[in-house]
Amino acid sequence: MAKKDAAAAGPWTDEEEIECVSVLPESPDVVTVCFQAPSGRPFAFEAGQFITLELPVPGGPLYRTYTISSPPSRPLSLTITIKAQPGSIGTRWIIDNMRPGMMLKATGPAGRFTSAAHPAKKHLFISAGSGITPMMSMTGEIYDRGRNCDIVFVNCARRPSEIIFKRRLEHMATRIEGLELKWVVEEHDPFQPWTGFQGRFNQLMLGLMAPDYLEREVFCCGPEPFMQAVREALAGLGFDMEHYHQESFQAPQSTVAGLIEAPTPEDERPEEDQMAEITFDISGVTQSVPQTETVLAAARAAGLNIPSGCTFGVCGTCKVMKTEGHVHMVHNGGITEEEIEEGYILACCSHPMGKVTVEI
């Protein structure tokens, strides 16, 4: 079939193998692989969907799903942007072996984590690491329309040098109005000044990045602990979770199954009409309070003094030891994971769930 007649014959289907036409390094252990259909047929997919590749690894074949990073507005090619994690087999094979001219069997596209399924005028894209790929596809499609947009694009990485698509997105932001880029890193690169956000994504950052977050359609992608932290931050600020969407990084259920939009987990949240019981062990005081009451507020109501500062989970002044029970705590960096594992909580942002005992 002549390539000029390919479009008339309809979009690409997985009956045809796809051809690698380029491999582009992005950042350490990250590459973008571009595919085309040898027939010239265009790819039809929605921004945020994935494709499943059959990889001829030793002992294979091996089936792996990858989110499409290119926008559907550029249908003559399809790209995936992949990062090799420790112990990865399929992704490592692609990075080490994939070269232009190689052919692969592919199935799809598929998946329900798409901006097309949730149209909105204002978006908030939040991602970590390679979770940026579906956000890149969504943003690229909006960008290609040539109209002004309203996107707050947040990406978290370990270091600035590990932010995928940074230069490309910054270029896009110079060509269209309304694309706001917010980078969050855990640490800066040696000898490279960093003036952006540093630390872990939290409620304070969210308020600074997108003060109107309550009005936005939120899409989130990244490791599950990261997505859980985002969910808790939004829920704790009263966000309508009907407008929150996330993509799961969990392994597919079968060799050809792919990533689908995971249902939003029903995170345990404090309820105003549910009562809890707090025992201040050293003082010998027990208080019955709504779950929406913080440990700090309950202590003050009982005439007890817990030193406090910011009352927003940042300074760590109100850190106390919890010896029994469970609390719902959404903090903003005032406590470490190690301290939480030891049993400490921040009284200002901890809500008792059931019976709780603290050393006060």
C-alpha positions in Angstrom: 0.0 0.0 0.0 1.4 3.4 -1.0 1.9 5.7 2.0 -0.2 8.4 0.4 -3.2 6.1 0.4 -2.6 4.9 3.9 -4.7 7.6 5.6 -7.6 6.8 3.4 -7.3 3.1 4.5 -8.0 4.1 8.1 -5.9 4.3 11.3 -3.2 1.9 12.3 -4.4 -1.4 13.8 -2.4 -3.9 15.9 -2.4 -6.3 13.0 0.5 -4.4 11.7 3.9 -4.3 13.5 5.3 -0.8 14.3 8.8 0.4 13.3 11.3 2.2 15.6 12.4 5.3 13.8 14.4 7.0 16.5 15.7 6.7 20.1 16.3 9.9 22.0 18.0 10.2 25.3 16.1 12.4 27.8 17.8 12.1 31.2 19.7 9.4 33.1 18.2 6.0 32.3 15.4 7.7 30.4 14.8 7.5 26.6 12.0 8.4 24.2 11.4 5.8 21.5 9.5 7.0 18.4 7.5 4.5 16.3 5.7 4.7 13.0 3.5 2.4 11.0 5.4 1.1 7.9 2.2 1.5 5.9 2.1 5.1 6.9 -1.3 4.8 8.6 -1.9 7.3 11.4 -2.3 6.3 15.0 -5.6 7.0 16.7 -5.6 7.3 20.4 -6.6 9.6 23.3 -4.1 11.6 25.3 -3.2 9.5 28.4 -3.7 6.1 26.9 -1.1 3.4 26.7 0.2 0.7 24.3 1.4 -2.8 25.0 4.6 -4.0 23.3 5.8 -7.5 22.7 9.5 -7.6 23.6 11.7 -10.3 22.3 13.8 -10.7 25.5 15.8 -13.8 26.1 13.3 -16.5 27.3 10.5 -14.2 26.1 8.4 -12.8 24.6 7.7 -10.3 27.3 4.6 -8.0 27.3 5.0 -4.5 28.8 2.6 -1.6 28.8 3.8 2.0 28.2 2.0 5.3 28.3 2.1 7.2 25.1 4.0 10.4 25.5 3.2 12.0 22.2 -0.1 13.9 21.6 -2.8 12.4 19.4 -2.7 15.7 17.5 0.4 14.3 15.8 -0.9 11.0 14.6 1.8 10.0 12.1 4.1 8.8 14.9 3.8 7.5 18.4 6.3 7.8 21.2 6.9 6.2 24.5 9.2 7.7 27.2 10.5 5.1 29.5 12.7 5.0 32.6 14.7 1.9 33.7 13.9 1.1 37.3 16.2 -1.2 39.4 15.5 -4.8 38.3 13.5 -3.9 35.3 13.7 -6.3 32.4 11.5 -5.0 29.6 12.5 -1.4 29.8 16.2 -2.2 30.3 16.0 -4.4 27.1 14.5 -1.5 25.1 17.1 1.0 26.3 20.0 -1.4 25.6 18.7 -2.9 22.4 16.1 -0.8 20.5 17.5 0.8 17.4 15.9 2.5 14.3 14.6 0.0 11.8 13.6 -2.6 14.4 10.0 -3.9 14.3 7.8 -4.8 17.2 4.4 -6.3 17.7 2.1 -3.9 19.5 -1.5 -4.0 20.8 -3.8 -1.1 21.7 -4.0 1.8 22.3 -6.1 1.4 25.4 -6.8 2.9 28.8 -9.4 5.2 30.5 -7.0 7.7 32.1 -7.6 10.4 29.5 -8.3 14.1 29.4 -10.8 13.4 26.7 -13.0 11.6 29.1 -13.0 14.6 31.5 -13.1 17.8 29.5 -12.4 20.9 31.5 -11.4 24.6 31.0 -8.8 24.5 33.8 -6.4 21.6 34.5 -4.0 20.7 37.2 -1.5 18.0 36.2 0.5 16.5 39.0 3.2 13.9 38.4 6.3 12.4 39.7 9.2 10.9 37.7 8.1 9.1 34.6 4.5 9.7 35.6 5.0 12.8 33.5 4.4 10.9 30.3 0.6 11.0 30.1 0.6 14.7 31.2 3.0 15.4 28.3 0.6 13.9 25.9 -2.4 15.8 27.3 -0.5 19.1 27.4 0.9 18.5 23.9 -2.6 18.0 22.5 -3.9 21.2 24.1 -0.7 23.1 22.9 -1.2 21.9 19.3 -4.7 23.5 19.2 -2.9 26.9 19.2 -5.3 28.5 21.7 -4.5 29.9 25.1 -5.0 27.4 27.9 -5.2 27.2 31.7 -2.8 24.4 32.9 -0.8 24.2 36.1 1.8 21.6 35.4 3.5 20.1 38.5 6.3 17.6 38.2 8.3 16.2 41.1 11.8 14.6 40.7 14.8 13.8 42.8 17.0 16.4 41.1 16.6 19.1 38.4 18.7 17.0 36.0 16.2 14.2 36.3 13.1 16.2 35.2 11.9 14.7 32.0 10.8 17.0 29.2 11.9 20.1 31.1 13.3 22.0 28.2 10.5 21.0 25.8 7.8 22.1 28.2 9.6 25.4 28.9 9.8 26.0 25.2 6.0 25.3 24.9 5.3 27.7 27.7 7.1 30.5 25.7 4.8 29.9 22.8 1.3 29.8 24.5 -0.3 31.7 27.3 -1.6 29.9 30.3 0.9 27.0 30.7 2.3 27.4 34.2 5.2 25.0 35.0 6.0 24.1 38.6 9.0 21.9 39.4 9.6 20.2 42.8 12.9 18.5 43.6 14.2 16.7 46.7 17.7 18.0 46.2 19.6 20.3 43.9 22.4 19.2 41.5 26.0 19.9 42.6 27.2 23.4 41.6 23.8 24.2 40.0 21.7 26.8 41.7 18.0 25.9 42.1 15.4 28.5 42.7 12.3 26.3 42.4 10.4 24.3 45.0 12.5 21.9 47.1 11.2 19.1 49.4 8.2 16.8 49.0 4.9 18.0 47.5 2.5 19.1 50.1 -0.5 21.3 50.8 1.5 24.5 51.2 3.1 24.0 47.8 -0.3 23.3 46.3 -1.7 26.5 47.6 1.2 28.5 46.2 1.2 26.7 42.8 -2.5 26.7 42.1 -4.5 28.9 44.5 -7.7 28.1 42.5 -7.1 24.3 42.7 -10.7 23.8 43.8 -11.8 24.9 40.3 -9.5 22.5 38.4 -9.7 19.0 36.9 -6.9 17.2 38.5 -4.9 14.4 36.8 -2.2 12.6 38.9 0.4 10.0 37.9 3.3 8.5 39.7 4.2 5.9 42.3 1.4 4.9 44.6 2.8 6.5 47.8 3.1 9.8 45.8 -0.4 9.6 44.6 -1.7 8.8 48.0 0.0 11.9 49.4 -1.6 14.0 46.6 -5.0 12.5 47.4 -4.7 13.2 51.1 -3.5 16.8 50.5 -6.5 17.5 48.2 -9.0 15.8 50.4 -7.7 17.6 53.5 -8.3 20.9 51.7 -11.9 20.1 50.8 -11.3 19.2 47.1 -14.2 17.5 45.3 -12.6 14.1 44.6 -15.0 13.5 41.7 -12.7 15.8 39.8 -9.6 13.8 40.7 -8.2 11.2 38.3 -5.1 9.0 38.6 -3.2 6.3 36.6 -2.0 3.2 38.3 1.5 1.9 38.0 0.5 -1.5 39.2 1.5 -4.6 37.2 -1.1 -5.7 34.6 -3.3 -8.7 35.5 -2.4 -10.6 32.4 0.4 -10.5 29.9 -1.5 -8.4 27.4 -3.5 -6.4 29.9 -2.6 -2.8 30.3 -2.7 0.1 32.7 -6.2 1.5 33.3 -7.3 4.4 35.3 -7.5 3.1 38.8 -10.6 3.9 40.8 -9.9 6.6 43.3 -9.2 4.8 46.5 -11.6 5.4 49.4 -9.1 6.9 51.7 -10.1 7.0 55.3 -11.1 10.5 56.2 -12.4 12.1 59.4 -16.2 12.4 59.6 -17.9 15.2 61.5 -20.7 12.9 62.7 -18.3 10.2 63.9 -17.0 10.4 67.4 -13.5 9.4 68.6 -11.9 9.1 72.0 -8.5 10.6 73.0 -6.7 9.6 76.2 -3.9 11.9 77.3 -2.0 9.2 79.2 0.3 11.2 81.5 -2.4 13.7 82.4 -5.0 11.0 83.0 -7.6 12.9 80.9 -10.0 11.3 78.3 -11.9 13.3 75.8 -14.7 12.3 73.4 -14.5 14.4 70.3 -15.6 14.4 66.6 -13.1 12.8 64.2 -12.7 16.2 62.6 -11.2 17.6 65.8 -7.4 17.7 65.9 -5.5 16.2 68.8 -4.1 19.7 69.5 -7.6 21.3 69.7 -8.8 18.5 71.9 -5.8 19.0 74.3 -6.5 22.7 74.5 -10.2 22.1 75.2 -9.1 19.8 78.1 -6.9 22.5 79.5 -3.7 20.7 78.5 -0.7 22.4 76.9 0.9 21.1 73.7 3.6 23.5 72.4 2.6 24.5 68.9 3.7 27.0 66.2 2.4 27.0 62.6 -0.6 24.7 63.3 -0.3 23.5 59.7 2.1 20.6 59.9 5.3 22.5 58.9 7.3 23.4 62.0 7.0 20.2 64.0 6.7 22.0 67.3 3.6 20.0 68.3 5.2 16.6 67.8 3.9 14.0 70.4 4.1 10.3 70.9 1.1 8.2 70.0 1.1 4.9 72.0 -2.2 3.5 70.9 -4.8 3.8 68.1 -4.8 5.4 64.7 -4.9 9.0 63.5 -5.5 10.6 60.1 -2.5 12.9 59.6 -1.8 15.1 56.6 1.4 17.0 57.3 3.6 19.4 55.3 7.0 18.2 56.2 7.2 18.8 59.9 7.8 15.2 60.7 9.9 12.4 59.1 8.8 9.0 58.0 11.2 7.5 60.5 9.5 9.5 63.3 6.0 8.4 62.1 7.2 4.7 62.2 8.3 5.3 65.8 4.8 6.4 66.7 5.1 10.2 66.7 2.4 12.4 65.3 1.9 16.2 64.8 -1.0 17.1 67.0 -2.0 20.1 64.9 -2.9 18.0 61.8 -3.8 14.6 63.3 -7.4 13.6 63.6 -8.3 10.7 65.9 -10.0 7.7 64.3 -11.5 5.6 67.1 -9.6 5.3 70.4 -6.3 7.0 70.5 -3.7 7.4 73.4 -1.0 10.0 73.4 1.8 10.8 75.9 0.6 14.1 77.3 
